[in-house]
């Protein structure tokens, strides 16, 4: 069966459900303080008026959802070679995207979309810092057909029609991440960030409980008689142990839910990635668009023969923004063999380490001042100025000292820059050691910086800018960094390779 995209068409009718839930989520996010007050005062409110109000709001949201569905159309303008979208309720808009500007088309499916049997198609272009267009509810066959229309050139595909049953590309099984690998990844990665979030949550809850007890007028004098440094230490130890257990459970659940059934399929000169338990994602990686490839692992992952791979492709976001880092494609739990296969496919060969450049010892001095001298100075200053209760926490200072010194030492020891004729490899990390691979022809700009107080020591830092992010190395030998910068600029100017 042939499918034409020349005439305007709407999304699937059941997509009204998706529009409804999206609109409802927007209302809840905007009015959650008012809704929270209503929840606590629900017993004081008239149930009849409350029910009528809720029904009226739901009816209004339903009307808005239907109008969003009805007014959203899309089609291909063959004469101008554009993908045209019309949308809007009161303020109508027409978006025309040149087909040659389209960089990425992803097919995703949330839990609600899975229940009603539709998919979401996202279009990313070369002229926008965000997803240009999102079609919320179309069938899988239609999504695949439209995706192929948007990505293929006239030489490779007839743009008038395309088979609705699926893609015309021949697919080859490439890599599949097993459930065992996901379990290993879940218990060995991302725990630092999760631990910090959970610890902050526990501290916040504890402070709120303490404020509530004080406000309620309870006599805490008798309770303080039973609290001594030993009991306090045991309590804190129990809390930390509980947070560690919760961190492992949260990471394990998050990894399985996000990356379940992770499959990598080769389609000619690209890779199709599909994964997800509740929300499924499908995205394409093309080697020419890959800017930086990062391979990371820690001690436990090394023993288990797994590593995580992050791939940063070309985009139009700020090269050092959080959104840019979030767009990195993650492939968790790869074995050494799978990692080599992926690296060779994406970069053309396995990068070899060349000339090594180390950090200056001044970097350690800066870290010591920042994370040891300044915090200790602030602690004892406040204790001296009258906050005598701070002395109760002195017992934890040696632990903090040992922890920070260990991190600074291993971060310094693992920070290296390796350079050869074909690749730049930056290694960094204290516990999770990352190796970033960058080909010189991907570089778009170079920044070489030296502060005036670093001139005598002849140290500085270099920043390499690409369309997929930045790599910064320093403080290191400034003279050597200058030589490398000139060499990289020469490679960029003389290469016949394209950056994407």
Secondary structure, 3 states (H helix, E strand, C coil): CEEECCCCECCCCCHHHHHHHHHHHHHHHHHHHHHHHHHHCHHHCCHHHHHHHHHHHHHHHHHHHHHHHHHCEEEEECCCCEEEEEECCCCCEEEEEEHHHEEEEEEEECHHHHHHCCEEEEEEECCCCCCCEEEEEECHHHHHHHHHHHHCCCCCCCCCEEECCCCCCCEEEEEEECHHHHHHHHHHCCHHHHHHHHHHHHHHHHHHHHHHHHHHCCCCHHHHCCCCHHHHHHHHHHHHHHHHHHHHHHHHHHHHHHHCCEEEEEECCEEEEEECCCCEEEEEEEHHHEEEEEEEECHHHHHCCCEEEEEEECCCCCCCCHHHHHCCEEEEEECHHHHHHHHHHHHCCCCCCCEEEEECCHHHHHHHHHHHHHHHHHHHHHHHCCCHHHHHHHHHHHHHHHHHHHHHHHHHHHCEEEECCCCEEEEECCCCEEEEEECHHHCCEEEEECCHHHCCCCEEEEEEEECCEEEEEEEEEHHHHHHHHHHHHHHHHHCCCCCC
